[in-house]
Amino acid sequence: MGIDAIFDTRNWAAVPFHFWSLVFFVLGCIVGSFLNVCIHRLPLGLSIVTPKSHCPHCKYSIPWYLNIPLVTWLALRGRCKNCGAPISPRYFVVELLTGIAFLSCWLAFGDAGHPLQSMPVTLVYSIFIAGLIAATFIDFEHFIIPDEITWGGIAAGLAASFFLPSLQGERMLGRGMLQSLIGAVVGAGTIYAILRLGKLLFGRQRVKWPKAERIVFAETSVHLTDREIPYDELFYRKSDVIVARAKSVEMIDRSYFDAVVRLSQKSLKIEQDKFETVEYDPEGIHHFEIVTSEIVLPREAMGLGDVKFMGAIGAFVGWPGVIFSLMISSMIGAVAGVTLIAMGRRRWSSRMPYGPYIALAAVIWIFAGNEIVRAIFR
């Protein structure tokens, strides 16, 4: 077969439509296997290239024939072949979900009569949704969205819109990238404005425990009993301060008892009574611990990760998609919160990250956003 035959659109058009459906589903499952690596390693600061896939329990290097998406997990019944340790169902779910996402993109945007013309848009949306899937699972588990996904997503959205201006409803290369840039700015800027407003209205969070617990203040974050919070997410303004009435305060070379601890960006104050206050420079205190049953934390309505995440979404879907995603994500969040409260899971509702709601709303926009908007304003 000559090179001309390979690029002959008539030959490609002769391929059955659902052959490509199978191809996209299998490709999606393979990408989902890679997403599992990203979901596990990115929050830990590990390379997604090396070492090879291995069991986190026994470090067994997994050969290719035991690394087949979906099939391997089912064949081994969710256990490591070497040590028998359980493998999280998340691996299977991510592979299946990504396969379905790729298949759905082909069914929605693919054209059997012109497969070469429709594949670029289909692949861009498929990869975009793959990024949303990775961000969602990382956010659920670690309450962060890595910069590799957010900043990388913004760059990818700008590049894709430059080469495929039809993503933004444009025909000229420069116009597509311009609309992508506007979408990124509107997305990030809107979430940032919400973040600042939420800070003014709901700037403090009181965390209580039934009994006194040990809280660790490390060099870059505070470790509560159920989660770790980076200082960057707590000390957003100069006036932000962590306050706790501590039964004991343990530093490297001294201890205090029955004291009020106040930690800000510039100062660590320990008040044992109204007339005795000791003040330290936090830069010189790399570690201390307190025992307390209640702590007051400064908080944001959203994290800065959500700002960058919406910027990445805006780079792909443009400013109309951003507005739609904000509206729909707030509705999804409200429904989820009410449902959890009705189920007696009020604490869960307050700890649910917002990133997954935005991601789901963006997916809805891709597949049905225009139809929903037309139906609403008809």
TORNU-648910 format. One record per residue (C-alpha): residue in one letter; chain; x, y, z. Coordinates in steps of 0.05 Angstrom, whole numbers, plus 5000, padded with zeros to 4 digits. Layout:
# residues N
[r "a", "A", [X, Y, Z]]
...
END
This chain:
# residues 378
[r "m", "A", [5000, 5000, 5000]]
[r "g", "A", [5030, 5067, 4978]]
[r "i", "A", [5033, 5130, 5019]]
[r "d", "A", [4977, 5161, 4977]]
[r "a", "A", [4931, 5103, 4994]]
[r "i", "A", [4943, 5113, 5068]]
[r "f", "A", [4919, 5184, 5065]]
[r "d", "A", [4863, 5171, 5016]]
[r "t", "A", [4800, 5192, 5053]]
[r "r", "A", [4759, 5141, 5014]]
[r "n", "A", [4798, 5084, 5045]]
[r "w", "A", [4788, 5112, 5115]]
[r "a", "A", [4714, 5123, 5102]]
[r "a", "A", [4706, 5050, 5084]]
[r "v", "A", [4725, 5029, 5155]]
[r "p", "A", [4663, 5012, 5196]]
[r "f", "A", [4643, 5066, 5246]]
[r "h", "A", [4643, 5019, 5306]]
[r "f", "A", [4712, 4993, 5290]]
[r "w", "A", [4734, 5062, 5311]]
[r "s", "A", [4687, 5057, 5371]]
[r "l", "A", [4726, 4996, 5394]]
[r "v", "A", [4793, 5030, 5379]]
[r "f", "A", [4774, 5091, 5421]]
[r "f", "A", [4749, 5048, 5479]]
[r "v", "A", [4813, 5007, 5481]]
[r "l", "A", [4856, 5070, 5474]]
[r "g", "A", [4817, 5101, 5532]]
[r "c", "A", [4829, 5041, 5576]]
[r "i", "A", [4904, 5045, 5561]]
[r "v", "A", [4904, 5119, 5577]]
[r "g", "A", [4865, 5103, 5641]]
[r "s", "A", [4921, 5056, 5662]]
[r "f", "A", [4970, 5114, 5654]]
[r "l", "A", [4923, 5159, 5693]]
[r "n", "A", [4927, 5111, 5752]]
[r "v", "A", [5002, 5122, 5753]]
[r "c", "A", [4990, 5197, 5753]]
[r "i", "A", [4937, 5194, 5807]]
[r "h", "A", [4983, 5154, 5853]]
[r "r", "A", [5049, 5190, 5839]]
[r "l", "A", [5035, 5263, 5824]]
[r "p", "A", [5010, 5282, 5895]]
[r "l", "A", [5072, 5248, 5924]]
[r "g", "A", [5120, 5286, 5879]]
[r "l", "A", [5143, 5222, 5844]]
[r "s", "A", [5163, 5213, 5772]]
[r "i", "A", [5108, 5186, 5727]]
[r "v", "A", [5161, 5156, 5681]]
[r "t", "A", [5206, 5117, 5727]]
[r "p", "A", [5207, 5067, 5760]]
[r "k", "A", [5163, 5019, 5720]]
[r "s", "A", [5095, 5000, 5747]]
[r "h", "A", [5103, 4960, 5811]]
[r "c", "A", [5063, 4934, 5870]]
[r "p", "A", [5064, 4987, 5925]]
[r "h", "A", [5066, 4932, 5978]]
[r "c", "A", [5121, 4884, 5955]]
[r "k", "A", [5153, 4929, 5901]]
[r "y", "A", [5144, 4872, 5850]]
[r "s", "A", [5158, 4900, 5780]]
[r "i", "A", [5095, 4885, 5739]]
[r "p", "A", [5109, 4853, 5671]]
[r "w", "A", [5070, 4877, 5610]]
[r "y", "A", [5026, 4815, 5608]]
[r "l", "A", [5002, 4830, 5679]]
[r "n", "A", [4989, 4903, 5662]]
[r "i", "A", [4932, 4896, 5612]]
[r "p", "A", [4877, 4947, 5628]]
[r "l", "A", [4813, 4918, 5659]]
[r "v", "A", [4833, 4846, 5642]]
[r "t", "A", [4890, 4839, 5692]]
[r "w", "A", [4850, 4867, 5751]]
[r "l", "A", [4792, 4820, 5737]]
[r "a", "A", [4837, 4759, 5724]]
[r "l", "A", [4875, 4769, 5789]]
[r "r", "A", [4811, 4787, 5827]]
[r "g", "A", [4840, 4852, 5850]]
[r "r", "A", [4904, 4824, 5881]]
[r "c", "A", [4978, 4827, 5868]]
[r "k", "A", [5004, 4765, 5831]]
[r "n", "A", [5067, 4764, 5873]]
[r "c", "A", [5046, 4778, 5945]]
[r "g", "A", [4970, 4773, 5942]]
[r "a", "A", [4960, 4843, 5971]]
[r "p", "A", [4894, 4876, 5950]]
[r "i", "A", [4895, 4925, 5892]]
[r "s", "A", [4847, 4983, 5900]]
[r "p", "A", [4784, 4979, 5856]]
[r "r", "A", [4801, 5050, 5837]]
[r "y", "A", [4850, 5023, 5785]]
[r "f", "A", [4794, 4985, 5750]]
[r "v", "A", [4744, 5042, 5756]]
[r "v", "A", [4792, 5094, 5727]]
[r "e", "A", [4809, 5049, 5667]]
[r "l", "A", [4736, 5034, 5653]]
[r "l", "A", [4714, 5106, 5662]]
[r "t", "A", [4768, 5132, 5616]]
[r "g", "A", [4751, 5079, 5564]]
[r "i", "A", [4678, 5100, 5567]]
[r "a", "A", [4698, 5174, 5561]]
[r "f", "A", [4740, 5161, 5498]]
[r "l", "A", [4684, 5120, 5468]]
[r "s", "A", [4632, 5173, 5485]]
[r "c", "A", [4674, 5227, 5452]]
[r "w", "A", [4679, 5186, 5388]]
[r "l", "A", [4604, 5172, 5388]]
[r "a", "A", [4590, 5247, 5399]]
[r "f", "A", [4642, 5278, 5352]]
[r "g", "A", [4665, 5223, 5306]]
[r "d", "A", [4644, 5220, 5233]]
[r "a", "A", [4652, 5153, 5198]]
[r "g", "A", [4648, 5189, 5130]]
[r "h", "A", [4705, 5236, 5148]]
[r "p", "A", [4745, 5201, 5203]]
[r "l", "A", [4810, 5238, 5190]]
[r "q", "A", [4775, 5306, 5197]]
[r "s", "A", [4736, 5287, 5260]]
[r "m", "A", [4790, 5250, 5298]]
[r "p", "A", [4831, 5311, 5320]]
[r "v", "A", [4772, 5343, 5356]]
[r "t", "A", [4752, 5275, 5385]]
[r "l", "A", [4822, 5262, 5411]]
[r "v", "A", [4828, 5332, 5442]]
[r "y", "A", [4762, 5325, 5480]]
[r "s", "A", [4782, 5254, 5500]]
[r "i", "A", [4848, 5277, 5529]]
[r "f", "A", [4815, 5336, 5562]]
[r "i", "A", [4765, 5291, 5598]]
[r "a", "A", [4822, 5244, 5617]]
[r "g", "A", [4855, 5303, 5653]]
[r "l", "A", [4789, 5318, 5688]]
[r "i", "A", [4785, 5245, 5712]]
[r "a", "A", [4856, 5248, 5740]]
[r "a", "A", [4843, 5315, 5774]]
[r "t", "A", [4778, 5288, 5804]]
[r "f", "A", [4808, 5226, 5836]]
[r "i", "A", [4869, 5264, 5862]]
[r "d", "A", [4825, 5319, 5891]]
[r "f", "A", [4780, 5268, 5926]]
[r "e", "A", [4839, 5232, 5957]]
[r "h", "A", [4888, 5289, 5972]]
[r "f", "A", [4846, 5353, 5967]]
[r "i", "A", [4895, 5382, 5917]]
[r "i", "A", [4899, 5389, 5841]]
[r "p", "A", [4972, 5385, 5819]]
[r "d", "A", [5002, 5441, 5777]]
[r "e", "A", [5020, 5389, 5724]]
[r "i", "A", [4946, 5383, 5710]]
[r "t", "A", [4925, 5456, 5719]]
[r "w", "A", [4982, 5495, 5687]]
[r "g", "A", [4993, 5438, 5638]]
[r "g", "A", [4919, 5440, 5621]]
[r "i", "A", [4921, 5515, 5608]]
[r "a", "A", [4980, 5506, 5560]]
[r "a", "A", [4948, 5446, 5526]]
[r "g", "A", [4882, 5483, 5517]]
[r "l", "A", [4916, 5544, 5486]]
[r "a", "A", [4956, 5500, 5439]]
[r "a", "A", [4896, 5457, 5419]]
[r "s", "A", [4854, 5518, 5406]]
[r "f", "A", [4909, 5548, 5362]]
[r "f", "A", [4914, 5487, 5317]]
[r "l", "A", [4839, 5469, 5322]]
[r "p", "A", [4802, 5535, 5325]]
[r "s", "A", [4736, 5497, 5315]]
[r "l", "A", [4741, 5479, 5389]]
[r "q", "A", [4724, 5551, 5403]]
[r "g", "A", [4674, 5558, 5346]]
[r "e", "A", [4725, 5596, 5304]]
[r "r", "A", [4759, 5583, 5236]]
[r "m", "A", [4822, 5625, 5241]]
[r "l", "A", [4881, 5599, 5281]]
[r "g", "A", [4894, 5663, 5320]]
[r "r", "A", [4820, 5672, 5336]]
[r "g", "A", [4815, 5603, 5367]]
[r "m", "A", [4874, 5616, 5412]]
[r "l", "A", [4847, 5684, 5431]]
[r "q", "A", [4780, 5654, 5453]]
[r "s", "A", [4818, 5601, 5492]]
[r "l", "A", [4858, 5654, 5528]]
[r "i", "A", [4794, 5693, 5544]]
[r "g", "A", [4763, 5629, 5571]]
[r "a", "A", [4824, 5616, 5616]]
[r "v", "A", [4824, 5687, 5643]]
[r "v", "A", [4749, 5688, 5655]]
[r "g", "A", [4751, 5619, 5688]]
[r "a", "A", [4810, 5634, 5734]]
[r "g", "A", [4788, 5705, 5748]]
[r "t", "A", [4716, 5686, 5767]]
[r "i", "A", [4738, 5632, 5815]]
[r "y", "A", [4790, 5679, 5845]]
[r "a", "A", [4737, 5732, 5857]]
[r "i", "A", [4693, 5679, 5891]]
[r "l", "A", [4752, 5658, 5933]]
[r "r", "A", [4765, 5729, 5957]]
[r "l", "A", [4691, 5742, 5972]]
[r "g", "A", [4686, 5676, 6009]]
[r "k", "A", [4747, 5694, 6050]]
[r "l", "A", [4713, 5758, 6073]]
[r "l", "A", [4647, 5723, 6090]]
[r "f", "A", [4669, 5655, 6115]]
[r "g", "A", [4742, 5666, 6134]]
[r "r", "A", [4746, 5620, 6194]]
[r "q", "A", [4734, 5547, 6207]]
[r "r", "A", [4727, 5518, 6277]]
[r "v", "A", [4749, 5444, 6282]]
[r "k", "A", [4730, 5405, 6344]]
[r "w", "A", [4745, 5335, 6370]]
[r "p", "A", [4710, 5295, 6425]]
[r "k", "A", [4775, 5290, 6463]]
[r "a", "A", [4842, 5325, 6461]]
[r "e", "A", [4883, 5306, 6400]]
[r "r", "A", [4956, 5317, 6381]]
[r "i", "A", [4965, 5368, 6325]]
[r "v", "A", [5032, 5373, 6290]]
[r "f", "A", [5058, 5438, 6260]]
[r "a", "A", [5111, 5418, 6210]]
[r "e", "A", [5155, 5462, 6167]]
[r "t", "A", [5107, 5469, 6109]]
[r "s", "A", [5039, 5445, 6135]]
[r "v", "A", [4996, 5430, 6195]]
[r "h", "A", [4977, 5358, 6207]]
[r "l", "A", [4907, 5348, 6236]]
[r "t", "A", [4880, 5280, 6257]]
[r "d", "A", [4848, 5267, 6190]]
[r "r", "A", [4885, 5310, 6139]]
[r "e", "A", [4945, 5353, 6124]]
[r "i", "A", [4936, 5426, 6104]]
[r "p", "A", [4993, 5466, 6072]]
[r "y", "A", [5006, 5534, 6103]]
[r "d", "A", [4998, 5564, 6033]]
[r "e", "A", [4924, 5547, 6036]]
[r "l", "A", [4916, 5576, 6107]]
[r "f", "A", [4957, 5639, 6106]]
[r "y", "A", [4928, 5673, 6044]]
[r "r", "A", [4926, 5743, 6076]]
[r "k", "A", [4973, 5775, 6126]]
[r "s", "A", [4916, 5778, 6177]]
[r "d", "A", [4904, 5702, 6175]]
[r "v", "A", [4919, 5667, 6241]]
[r "i", "A", [4911, 5597, 6270]]
[r "v", "A", [4885, 5599, 6342]]
[r "a", "A", [4881, 5541, 6391]]
[r "r", "A", [4873, 5533, 6467]]
[r "a", "A", [4925, 5479, 6480]]
[r "k", "A", [4932, 5434, 6540]]
[r "s", "A", [5006, 5429, 6523]]
[r "v", "A", [5055, 5458, 6472]]
[r "e", "A", [5117, 5417, 6458]]
[r "m", "A", [5176, 5449, 6422]]
[r "i", "A", [5245, 5420, 6411]]
[r "d", "A", [5276, 5450, 6473]]
[r "r", "A", [5217, 5473, 6516]]
[r "s", "A", [5144, 5461, 6535]]
[r "y", "A", [5084, 5502, 6555]]
[r "f", "A", [5019, 5482, 6588]]
[r "d", "A", [4948, 5510, 6586]]
[r "a", "A", [4966, 5562, 6534]]
[r "v", "A", [4934, 5599, 6476]]
[r "v", "A", [4973, 5589, 6411]]
[r "r", "A", [4968, 5640, 6356]]
[r "l", "A", [5006, 5625, 6291]]
[r "s", "A", [5009, 5673, 6232]]
[r "q", "A", [5056, 5684, 6174]]
[r "k", "A", [5101, 5729, 6215]]
[r "s", "A", [5091, 5708, 6287]]
[r "l", "A", [5082, 5650, 6334]]
[r "k", "A", [5052, 5674, 6400]]
[r "i", "A", [5042, 5630, 6462]]
[r "e", "A", [5000, 5661, 6517]]
[r "q", "A", [5000, 5625, 6584]]
[r "d", "A", [4960, 5679, 6617]]
[r "k", "A", [4939, 5751, 6605]]
[r "f", "A", [5006, 5778, 6628]]
[r "e", "A", [5056, 5728, 6599]]
[r "t", "A", [5064, 5721, 6524]]
[r "v", "A", [5123, 5691, 6489]]
[r "e", "A", [5133, 5708, 6415]]
[r "y", "A", [5176, 5671, 6364]]
[r "d", "A", [5194, 5680, 6291]]
[r "p", "A", [5160, 5622, 6253]]
[r "e", "A", [5220, 5619, 6206]]
[r "g", "A", [5262, 5593, 6263]]
[r "i", "A", [5210, 5542, 6288]]
[r "h", "A", [5210, 5482, 6241]]
[r "h", "A", [5168, 5435, 6284]]
[r "f", "A", [5123, 5438, 6345]]
[r "e", "A", [5063, 5400, 6371]]
[r "i", "A", [5002, 5417, 6412]]
[r "v", "A", [4948, 5377, 6447]]
[r "t", "A", [4879, 5408, 6439]]
[r "s", "A", [4806, 5391, 6428]]
[r "e", "A", [4791, 5452, 6386]]
[r "i", "A", [4828, 5495, 6334]]
[r "v", "A", [4806, 5554, 6292]]
[r "l", "A", [4834, 5556, 6222]]
[r "p", "A", [4832, 5610, 6169]]
[r "r", "A", [4798, 5582, 6108]]
[r "e", "A", [4782, 5597, 6036]]
[r "a", "A", [4716, 5586, 6000]]
[r "m", "A", [4759, 5549, 5950]]
[r "g", "A", [4833, 5532, 5942]]
[r "l", "A", [4880, 5565, 5892]]
[r "g", "A", [4882, 5498, 5858]]
[r "d", "A", [4809, 5508, 5838]]
[r "v", "A", [4828, 5576, 5808]]
[r "k", "A", [4880, 5545, 5763]]
[r "f", "A", [4835, 5485, 5749]]
[r "m", "A", [4779, 5530, 5723]]
[r "g", "A", [4831, 5568, 5682]]
[r "a", "A", [4850, 5502, 5648]]
[r "i", "A", [4777, 5484, 5636]]
[r "g", "A", [4765, 5554, 5606]]
[r "a", "A", [4824, 5544, 5559]]
[r "f", "A", [4787, 5485, 5528]]
[r "v", "A", [4714, 5505, 5531]]
[r "g", "A", [4718, 5581, 5526]]
[r "w", "A", [4682, 5633, 5568]]
[r "p", "A", [4611, 5607, 5552]]
[r "g", "A", [4632, 5538, 5578]]
[r "v", "A", [4661, 5571, 5640]]
[r "i", "A", [4596, 5607, 5658]]
[r "f", "A", [4557, 5543, 5645]]
[r "s", "A", [4605, 5501, 5687]]
[r "l", "A", [4602, 5550, 5745]]
[r "m", "A", [4526, 5549, 5746]]
[r "i", "A", [4518, 5474, 5738]]
[r "s", "A", [4574, 5457, 5787]]
[r "s", "A", [4541, 5499, 5841]]
[r "m", "A", [4476, 5461, 5829]]
[r "i", "A", [4512, 5394, 5832]]
[r "g", "A", [4547, 5415, 5896]]
[r "a", "A", [4482, 5437, 5928]]
[r "v", "A", [4448, 5371, 5910]]
[r "a", "A", [4507, 5331, 5935]]
[r "g", "A", [4511, 5370, 6000]]
[r "v", "A", [4436, 5363, 6015]]
[r "t", "A", [4439, 5289, 5998]]
[r "l", "A", [4497, 5276, 6045]]
[r "i", "A", [4464, 5315, 6101]]
[r "a", "A", [4399, 5276, 6091]]
[r "m", "A", [4440, 5212, 6096]]
[r "g", "A", [4470, 5236, 6162]]
[r "r", "A", [4538, 5251, 6131]]
[r "r", "A", [4541, 5326, 6148]]
[r "r", "A", [4615, 5322, 6161]]
[r "w", "A", [4627, 5292, 6093]]
[r "s", "A", [4588, 5348, 6060]]
[r "s", "A", [4634, 5400, 6090]]
[r "r", "A", [4697, 5363, 6067]]
[r "m", "A", [4678, 5349, 5995]]
[r "p", "A", [4726, 5383, 5947]]
[r "y", "A", [4696, 5429, 5894]]
[r "g", "A", [4741, 5407, 5836]]
[r "p", "A", [4701, 5344, 5819]]
[r "y", "A", [4637, 5386, 5813]]
[r "i", "A", [4670, 5433, 5764]]
[r "a", "A", [4698, 5374, 5725]]
[r "l", "A", [4630, 5341, 5719]]
[r "a", "A", [4598, 5406, 5697]]
[r "a", "A", [4651, 5415, 5643]]
[r "v", "A", [4636, 5345, 5617]]
[r "i", "A", [4562, 5362, 5614]]
[r "w", "A", [4579, 5424, 5574]]
[r "i", "A", [4621, 5385, 5524]]
[r "f", "A", [4566, 5335, 5509]]
[r "a", "A", [4502, 5374, 5519]]
[r "g", "A", [4517, 5446, 5540]]
[r "n", "A", [4492, 5481, 5478]]
[r "e", "A", [4428, 5440, 5477]]
[r "i", "A", [4415, 5455, 5551]]
[r "v", "A", [4426, 5529, 5541]]
[r "r", "A", [4380, 5531, 5480]]
[r "a", "A", [4326, 5493, 5518]]
[r "i", "A", [4331, 5541, 5577]]
[r "f", "A", [4327, 5605, 5536]]
[r "r", "A", [4276, 5580, 5485]]
END
